[in-house]
Amino acid sequence: NIIYKTTNAGQNWIMQPNPAQCYIEQICPVDSNIVYAAGWFTMLKTTNGGQNWIGIFAGTYGSGLPQLEGVHFIKYNTGWFCGNMRMLKTTNGCQSWDSTNINGDMMDIYFRNELEGVSCGEYCMYKTTNGGINWNWVQMPFTTMMHRFYKISFINNLIGWVAGSS
């Protein structure tokens, strides 16, 4: 339930306020002022470097809000959130978003541009080429569906890694 910030390369960390008091799973800084956070039934945003956080939505189990795990923004206002059976996209800084249901508990998401992105999760990997309107299942080179993927990361448009368990 805690967010920390450093301004000296990790030597010291300052606790940030969390208005939602929910689990924070992932954080995505766009610049030194605008930062988004995703968590269990929670979406947060700061526009002043973390001094104040806005609870875009915050709830609890059973509130009907999605359990979010991952967040990735490519511009100030354009980004995606992923979580339990859902992908969310915003183009206006979370004032509104488009939602796509998906078959899987998604843990992480990455977009290389406004159209092409990938998301990984429990026993699945998905890819989109139309900004998240449609997601296509990606066949991974394994003989079992018991792989759980937690983090996906790329160093350029072609080379990336995914890490998981099982």
Backbone as JSON, one array per atom type, in Angstrom:
{
  "sequence": "NIIYKTTNAGQNWIMQPNPAQCYIEQICPVDSNIVYAAGWFTMLKTTNGGQNWIGIFAGTYGSGLPQLEGVHFIKYNTGWFCGNMRMLKTTNGCQSWDSTNINGDMMDIYFRNELEGVSCGEYCMYKTTNGGINWNWVQMPFTTMMHRFYKISFINNLIGWVAGSS",
  "N": [[0.8, -1.2, 0.0], [2.12, 1.12, -0.29], [3.91, 3.85, -1.71], [7.04, 4.86, -2.84], [9.52, 7.41, -3.43], [12.51, 8.45, -5.01], [15.05, 10.92, -5.19], [17.69, 10.96, -5.51], [19.05, 8.91, -6.91], [18.38, 6.54, -5.58], [19.6, 6.48, -3.09], [18.28, 7.61, -0.89], [14.87, 7.3, 0.14], [11.57, 8.54, -0.16], [8.46, 8.41, 1.39], [5.36, 8.36, -0.28], [2.06, 9.8, -0.46], [-0.82, 7.66, -0.48], [-3.86, 7.66, -1.59], [-5.72, 5.64, -2.0], [-5.09, 3.42, -0.47], [-4.7, 0.77, -1.23], [-3.31, -2.28, -2.59], [-0.46, -1.61, -4.5], [0.64, -2.48, -7.56], [2.21, -1.84, -9.83], [4.1, 0.85, -11.27], [4.33, 3.75, -13.35], [6.32, 6.14, -14.48], [5.93, 9.05, -16.44], [7.21, 11.44, -16.77], [9.15, 13.63, -14.63], [7.09, 14.7, -13.16], [4.51, 13.65, -13.89], [3.02, 10.68, -13.11], [1.79, 7.39, -13.15], [-0.06, 4.84, -11.43], [-0.84, 1.42, -10.85], [-3.01, -0.91, -9.32], [-4.58, -3.24, -7.03], [-7.81, -3.01, -7.73], [-7.47, -0.35, -8.15], [-6.46, 2.77, -9.53], [-4.13, 5.22, -9.9], [-2.9, 8.63, -10.11], [-0.41, 11.14, -10.4], [0.37, 14.57, -10.81], [2.23, 16.23, -9.91], [4.76, 15.24, -9.25], [4.37, 13.38, -7.21], [3.64, 14.55, -4.82], [0.95, 14.86, -4.36], [-1.56, 12.47, -4.91], [-4.01, 11.39, -7.17], [-6.89, 9.58, -6.85], [-8.03, 7.84, -9.33], [-9.74, 5.71, -9.75], [-10.75, 3.8, -6.99], [-11.18, 1.04, -4.98], [-12.52, -1.9, -3.41], [-12.3, -5.5, -3.05], [-14.92, -7.02, -4.77], [-16.13, -4.68, -5.47], [-16.62, -4.23, -8.09], [-14.76, -2.97, -9.62], [-11.82, -3.27, -11.69], [-9.15, -5.57, -10.96], [-6.07, -4.42, -11.11], [-2.85, -4.92, -12.56], [-0.7, -4.14, -14.2], [0.83, -1.29, -15.88], [1.38, 1.01, -18.52], [2.59, 3.82, -20.13], [2.91, 5.81, -23.05], [2.85, 8.4, -23.75], [2.0, 11.61, -22.29], [-0.79, 11.48, -21.89], [-1.62, 9.09, -23.04], [-2.07, 5.75, -22.51], [-2.02, 2.38, -21.12], [-3.63, -0.03, -19.06], [-3.46, -3.16, -17.41], [-4.96, -6.21, -16.21], [-6.91, -8.39, -14.2], [-8.56, -10.24, -16.36], [-8.96, -8.06, -18.05], [-8.22, -5.28, -20.19], [-7.34, -1.92, -20.25], [-7.54, 1.22, -21.87], [-6.43, 4.57, -22.22], [-6.67, 7.81, -23.64], [-6.72, 10.3, -22.76], [-5.45, 10.95, -20.36], [-6.62, 9.41, -18.3], [-9.16, 10.38, -17.88], [-11.19, 9.15, -19.16], [-11.67, 5.81, -20.44], [-11.18, 3.05, -22.67], [-12.34, -0.25, -22.59], [-11.34, -3.64, -22.79], [-12.28, -6.95, -22.69], [-10.49, -9.87, -21.76], [-9.13, -13.15, -21.98], [-7.62, -14.05, -19.4], [-5.41, -13.49, -16.61], [-3.74, -10.72, -16.53], [-0.44, -9.54, -16.08], [1.59, -7.7, -16.81], [2.36, -5.05, -19.11], [3.3, -3.67, -22.26], [3.95, -1.16, -24.63], [5.21, -0.34, -27.79], [4.63, 1.66, -29.52], [1.77, 3.68, -30.45], [0.11, 1.75, -31.54], [1.16, -0.9, -31.43], [1.52, -3.45, -29.1], [2.27, -5.59, -26.26], [1.25, -8.02, -23.85], [1.64, -9.81, -20.83], [0.85, -12.63, -18.75], [-0.88, -14.81, -16.43], [-0.29, -17.88, -17.56], [-0.39, -17.01, -20.21], [0.2, -14.99, -23.16], [-0.29, -12.05, -24.94], [-0.83, -10.08, -27.92], [-1.21, -6.92, -29.56], [-2.04, -5.08, -32.49], [-3.47, -2.92, -33.08], [-3.7, -0.84, -31.25], [-4.87, -1.87, -28.97], [-7.5, -2.5, -29.33], [-8.17, -5.03, -30.28], [-6.9, -8.12, -29.1], [-4.51, -10.61, -29.64], [-3.82, -13.97, -28.99], [-0.62, -15.2, -28.21], [1.37, -17.8, -29.23], [3.51, -19.5, -27.16], [6.79, -20.98, -26.91], [6.47, -23.62, -25.52], [5.62, -26.77, -23.99], [3.67, -26.96, -22.13], [0.9, -25.41, -20.47], [1.41, -24.23, -18.06], [2.9, -22.02, -17.35], [3.59, -19.02, -15.78], [3.69, -15.67, -16.41], [5.31, -12.76, -15.35], [6.64, -10.32, -15.84], [7.46, -8.21, -18.54], [9.85, -6.95, -20.78], [11.52, -4.65, -22.92], [14.34, -3.76, -24.96], [14.53, -2.54, -27.35], [12.73, -2.17, -30.46], [12.64, -4.81, -31.32], [13.92, -6.66, -29.6], [13.32, -8.39, -26.66], [12.38, -9.51, -23.32], [10.76, -11.93, -21.25], [9.72, -12.8, -18.02], [9.04, -15.34, -15.63], [7.34, -17.99, -13.88], [7.24, -21.52, -12.97]],
  "CA": [[0.0, 0.0, 0.0], [3.04, 2.25, -0.14], [4.67, 4.32, -2.86], [8.23, 5.61, -2.45], [10.18, 8.17, -4.48], [13.88, 8.87, -4.75], [15.55, 12.03, -6.02], [19.16, 10.88, -5.49], [19.45, 7.61, -7.48], [18.11, 5.43, -4.69], [20.28, 6.56, -1.8], [17.22, 7.85, 0.09], [13.52, 7.13, -0.4], [10.56, 9.33, 0.53], [7.14, 7.82, 1.27], [4.37, 9.18, -0.98], [0.7, 9.5, -0.01], [-1.61, 6.74, -1.3], [-5.25, 7.89, -1.17], [-6.53, 4.44, -2.16], [-4.72, 2.44, 0.55], [-4.82, -0.56, -1.82], [-2.05, -2.79, -3.12], [0.06, -1.02, -5.72], [1.39, -3.53, -8.24], [3.17, -1.31, -10.78], [4.12, 2.31, -11.39], [4.89, 4.15, -14.64], [6.56, 7.58, -14.62], [6.0, 9.6, -17.78], [8.3, 12.39, -16.57], [9.36, 13.82, -13.2], [5.85, 15.14, -12.51], [3.35, 12.8, -14.19], [3.27, 9.27, -12.8], [0.57, 6.59, -13.0], [0.13, 3.62, -10.65], [-1.9, 0.42, -10.98], [-3.06, -1.83, -8.2], [-5.8, -4.0, -6.86], [-9.01, -2.18, -7.76], [-6.94, 1.0, -7.96], [-5.73, 3.49, -10.56], [-3.7, 6.49, -9.32], [-2.13, 9.53, -10.97], [0.09, 12.39, -9.83], [0.85, 15.54, -11.8], [3.21, 17.1, -9.24], [5.9, 14.46, -8.77], [4.03, 12.52, -6.1], [3.21, 15.26, -3.61], [-0.46, 14.5, -4.22], [-2.01, 11.43, -5.83], [-5.43, 11.41, -7.45], [-7.47, 8.25, -6.99], [-8.91, 7.84, -10.5], [-10.74, 4.9, -9.09], [-10.22, 3.04, -5.88], [-12.25, 0.26, -4.38], [-12.13, -3.12, -2.72], [-12.8, -6.72, -3.66], [-16.37, -7.04, -4.88], [-16.65, -3.35, -5.82], [-16.86, -4.18, -9.52], [-13.6, -2.37, -10.28], [-10.85, -4.31, -12.08], [-7.9, -5.77, -10.22], [-5.04, -4.05, -12.06], [-1.5, -5.4, -12.25], [0.33, -3.48, -15.0], [0.53, 0.01, -16.48], [2.42, 1.5, -19.43], [2.22, 5.03, -20.85], [3.89, 6.22, -24.05], [2.74, 9.86, -23.8], [1.38, 12.12, -21.07], [-2.19, 11.11, -21.76], [-1.93, 7.83, -23.72], [-1.51, 4.61, -21.82], [-2.81, 1.16, -20.96], [-3.59, -0.77, -17.8], [-3.9, -4.54, -17.59], [-5.26, -6.87, -14.96], [-7.71, -9.6, -14.2], [-9.52, -10.39, -17.45], [-9.3, -6.78, -18.65], [-7.25, -4.3, -20.66], [-7.91, -0.58, -20.3], [-6.75, 2.21, -22.62], [-6.85, 5.96, -22.11], [-5.98, 8.77, -24.51], [-6.93, 11.61, -22.17], [-4.93, 11.0, -19.0], [-7.51, 8.66, -17.42], [-10.5, 10.97, -17.7], [-12.04, 8.06, -19.61], [-10.89, 4.73, -21.02], [-11.84, 1.96, -23.38], [-12.08, -1.51, -21.91], [-11.42, -4.85, -23.59], [-12.19, -8.17, -21.9], [-9.48, -10.79, -22.27], [-9.13, -14.41, -21.25], [-6.38, -14.22, -18.65], [-5.03, -12.54, -15.57], [-2.57, -10.09, -17.11], [0.45, -8.99, -15.06], [2.43, -6.61, -17.28], [1.98, -4.58, -20.44], [4.3, -2.8, -22.89], [3.64, -0.68, -25.98], [6.34, 0.32, -28.44], [4.05, 2.85, -30.14], [0.34, 3.75, -30.14], [-0.62, 0.62, -32.09], [1.72, -2.23, -31.18], [1.81, -3.74, -27.71], [2.2, -6.97, -25.77], [0.91, -8.16, -22.44], [1.87, -11.16, -20.35], [0.11, -12.93, -17.53], [-0.95, -16.19, -15.99], [-0.45, -18.89, -18.62], [-0.72, -16.43, -21.5], [0.86, -13.83, -23.74], [-1.14, -11.47, -25.97], [-0.26, -9.0, -28.71], [-2.16, -6.11, -30.31], [-1.46, -4.24, -33.54], [-4.43, -1.84, -33.34], [-3.83, 0.01, -30.07], [-5.57, -2.53, -27.88], [-8.91, -2.81, -29.64], [-8.19, -6.49, -30.3], [-5.7, -8.77, -28.58], [-4.34, -11.95, -30.18], [-3.03, -14.87, -28.18], [0.69, -15.54, -28.79], [1.84, -19.15, -28.88], [4.86, -19.51, -26.6], [7.46, -22.23, -27.27], [6.49, -24.56, -24.41], [4.68, -27.86, -24.18], [2.68, -26.91, -21.07], [0.27, -24.11, -20.23], [1.57, -23.94, -16.64], [3.86, -20.94, -17.17], [3.02, -17.75, -15.33], [4.6, -14.6, -16.78], [5.11, -11.61, -14.48], [7.25, -9.07, -16.3], [7.95, -8.18, -19.91], [10.67, -5.75, -20.93], [12.16, -4.55, -24.23], [15.4, -2.76, -25.08], [14.27, -1.85, -28.61], [11.5, -2.65, -31.1], [12.69, -6.23, -31.66], [14.51, -7.53, -28.57], [12.64, -8.31, -25.38], [12.43, -10.65, -22.41], [9.65, -12.14, -20.37], [10.14, -13.6, -16.89], [7.9, -15.93, -14.95], [7.56, -19.14, -13.01], [6.85, -22.87, -13.43]],
  "C": [[0.85, 1.26, 0.0], [3.73, 2.55, -1.47], [5.84, 5.12, -2.31], [8.82, 6.31, -3.66], [11.6, 8.49, -4.05], [14.24, 10.02, -5.68], [17.08, 12.04, -6.05], [19.64, 9.47, -5.86], [19.33, 6.46, -6.5], [18.81, 5.45, -3.35], [19.27, 6.76, -0.66], [15.87, 7.73, -0.61], [12.53, 7.87, 0.48], [9.2, 8.68, 0.31], [6.17, 8.83, 0.65], [2.98, 8.84, -0.43], [-0.01, 8.56, -0.99], [-3.07, 6.88, -0.86], [-6.11, 6.63, -1.22], [-6.28, 3.43, -1.04], [-4.95, 1.01, 0.06], [-3.44, -1.0, -2.3], [-1.69, -2.07, -4.4], [0.97, -2.06, -6.36], [2.47, -2.98, -9.16], [3.01, 0.2, -10.9], [4.79, 2.67, -12.7], [5.08, 5.67, -14.67], [6.63, 7.98, -16.09], [7.1, 10.66, -17.83], [8.42, 12.61, -15.06], [8.11, 14.26, -12.46], [4.67, 14.19, -12.69], [3.72, 11.34, -14.02], [1.91, 8.59, -12.62], [0.92, 5.34, -12.2], [-1.09, 2.72, -10.84], [-1.85, -0.51, -9.79], [-4.39, -2.53, -8.12], [-6.98, -3.05, -6.72], [-8.66, -0.7, -7.66], [-6.22, 1.51, -9.2], [-5.42, 4.87, -9.97], [-2.91, 7.3, -10.32], [-1.64, 10.71, -10.13], [0.56, 13.28, -10.97], [1.86, 16.49, -11.18], [4.31, 16.29, -8.57], [5.62, 13.63, -7.53], [3.64, 13.23, -4.82], [1.75, 14.95, -3.31], [-0.79, 13.46, -5.28], [-3.52, 11.52, -5.96], [-5.89, 9.97, -7.6], [-8.47, 8.27, -8.14], [-10.06, 6.88, -10.24], [-10.04, 4.06, -8.04], [-11.38, 2.31, -5.22], [-11.68, -0.94, -3.65], [-12.67, -4.32, -3.48], [-14.32, -6.7, -3.64], [-16.98, -5.7, -5.27], [-16.98, -3.22, -7.3], [-15.73, -3.53, -10.3], [-12.6, -3.46, -10.62], [-9.66, -4.37, -11.13], [-6.77, -5.54, -11.22], [-3.67, -4.5, -11.6], [-0.43, -4.59, -12.97], [-0.14, -2.17, -15.58], [1.7, 0.41, -17.37], [1.87, 2.7, -20.19], [3.31, 5.38, -21.84], [3.89, 7.72, -24.25], [2.08, 10.3, -22.5], [-0.02, 11.57, -20.84], [-2.54, 9.75, -22.35], [-1.24, 6.67, -23.02], [-2.52, 3.48, -21.66], [-2.6, 0.59, -19.57], [-4.02, -2.19, -18.12], [-4.15, -5.16, -16.22], [-6.09, -8.11, -15.17], [-8.8, -9.54, -15.26], [-9.84, -9.08, -18.18], [-8.07, -6.01, -19.07], [-7.98, -2.97, -20.75], [-6.97, 0.34, -21.05], [-7.32, 3.59, -22.39], [-6.05, 6.8, -23.09], [-6.14, 10.19, -23.97], [-6.52, 11.65, -20.69], [-5.83, 10.4, -17.95], [-8.8, 9.38, -17.08], [-11.55, 9.96, -18.16], [-11.13, 6.99, -20.21], [-11.79, 3.76, -21.75], [-11.42, 0.67, -22.71], [-12.26, -2.67, -22.87], [-11.31, -6.05, -22.64], [-11.21, -9.12, -22.58], [-9.48, -12.04, -21.4], [-7.78, -14.61, -20.57], [-6.19, -13.15, -17.59], [-3.7, -11.93, -15.99], [-1.76, -9.36, -16.04], [1.25, -7.78, -15.51], [2.04, -6.27, -18.72], [3.05, -3.63, -20.95], [3.82, -2.43, -24.28], [4.87, 0.0, -26.54], [5.92, 1.57, -29.18], [2.55, 2.81, -29.86], [-0.47, 2.56, -30.65], [-0.14, -0.74, -31.61], [2.12, -2.42, -29.72], [1.7, -5.21, -27.4], [1.86, -6.93, -24.29], [1.13, -9.61, -22.04], [1.11, -11.37, -19.05], [0.15, -14.39, -17.17], [-1.27, -17.08, -17.17], [-0.71, -18.3, -20.0], [0.16, -15.24, -21.86], [-0.06, -13.36, -24.86], [-0.41, -10.33, -26.66], [-1.39, -8.25, -29.42], [-1.41, -5.31, -31.36], [-2.4, -3.09, -33.88], [-4.72, -1.03, -32.07], [-4.59, -0.59, -28.91], [-7.04, -2.78, -28.12], [-9.1, -4.32, -29.63], [-6.86, -7.01, -29.8], [-5.66, -10.2, -29.11], [-3.4, -12.75, -29.3], [-1.74, -15.22, -28.91], [1.09, -16.91, -28.3], [3.28, -19.07, -28.38], [5.47, -20.9, -26.84], [7.59, -23.22, -26.11], [5.48, -25.65, -24.66], [3.6, -27.87, -23.1], [2.11, -25.51, -20.93], [0.45, -23.65, -18.78], [2.61, -22.85, -16.38], [3.13, -19.66, -16.81], [4.05, -16.67, -15.59], [4.28, -13.34, -15.98], [5.6, -10.28, -15.05], [7.74, -9.23, -17.72], [8.71, -6.87, -20.09], [11.39, -5.81, -22.28], [13.27, -3.51, -24.18], [15.3, -2.0, -26.39], [13.02, -2.47, -29.23], [11.48, -4.15, -31.38], [13.11, -7.14, -30.5], [13.84, -7.29, -27.23], [12.78, -9.59, -24.58], [11.11, -10.73, -21.66], [10.13, -13.07, -19.25], [8.9, -14.14, -16.17], [8.29, -17.09, -14.08], [7.03, -20.41, -13.66], [7.63, -23.27, -14.65]]
}
